[in-house]
């Protein structure tokens, strides 16, 4: 795995579909993924535009849009919509992707997002302004590459079942992933992010706020590792450090009740009767010399995506977890302590 700061967002975040006729074209997958977290309105969501399969042969490929929101005290809204490849456009060499009426565009350094489910139950329009240097991670586990930007200011509008919710002062996250693999056979992952809010102990003393991303690529069972564990840390705009390999551990404990975990899309849930395994808690520890971070996610809500292979019987499950992060530790001799409501994923 190669990790480096991205110095050219347009080039590094542009879509990378395979050349027509390439040997691995049928195993191609790629997506733009965005999260938003609005504590004021207590809504936490994700928006994802994805392509999979041999895009040079539309019957053997698919385009998908996921728009899902967790509303505290209410539950989950949204689903995944599939579209024929003819309704997808990708502008070469730029961050400009549209699937149906949904789009991700980079304009003057800001991401412009527009999304709406086919049934009109959820819609989303927002501007994402980056607050930290993006990173490029190539050949993670030999199967996937990623561009990630860990911290955004988010302004826009969310519509839930006809209710308009303004997003003001929300935070956000973005990654873009691509590679070749078989869903349900040779890829899984652990992933999460958290952003230090204003008013924490560090920011009160005028230290730049931290942004943290953790993860690992595994096989489809989530038992065999395909890459090192990694915890990436930013201080303000600047990427600060990486904890890698044996310096990091991720453990899960407990198990949430099956009945409160919706599965999307519902038709695939009927064909996949296996019980979701959703932890109550995720613990991440990163330690290198005197630098230590102890991160705990207490899971408040969860849902599960069921992702079919575009051309075979393979399937991957992606558990979306929303909960309270607690961060404690020391970096460069200074105490770290803050809370954040955010996302994590367990896929396999």
Helices and strands as residue ranges (DSSP letters): E 2-5, H 9-13, G 25-27, E 28-38, E 43-53, G 58-60, E 61-71, E 75-83, G 85-87, E 88-90, E 96-99, E 102-107, E 110-116, E 122-130, E 135-140, E 144-160, E 163-180, E 188-195, H 201-204, E 210-218, E 230-235, E 238-244, G 245-247, E 248-253, G 258-260, E 262-264, H 266-271, E 281-288, E 291-308, E 315-331, E 334-347
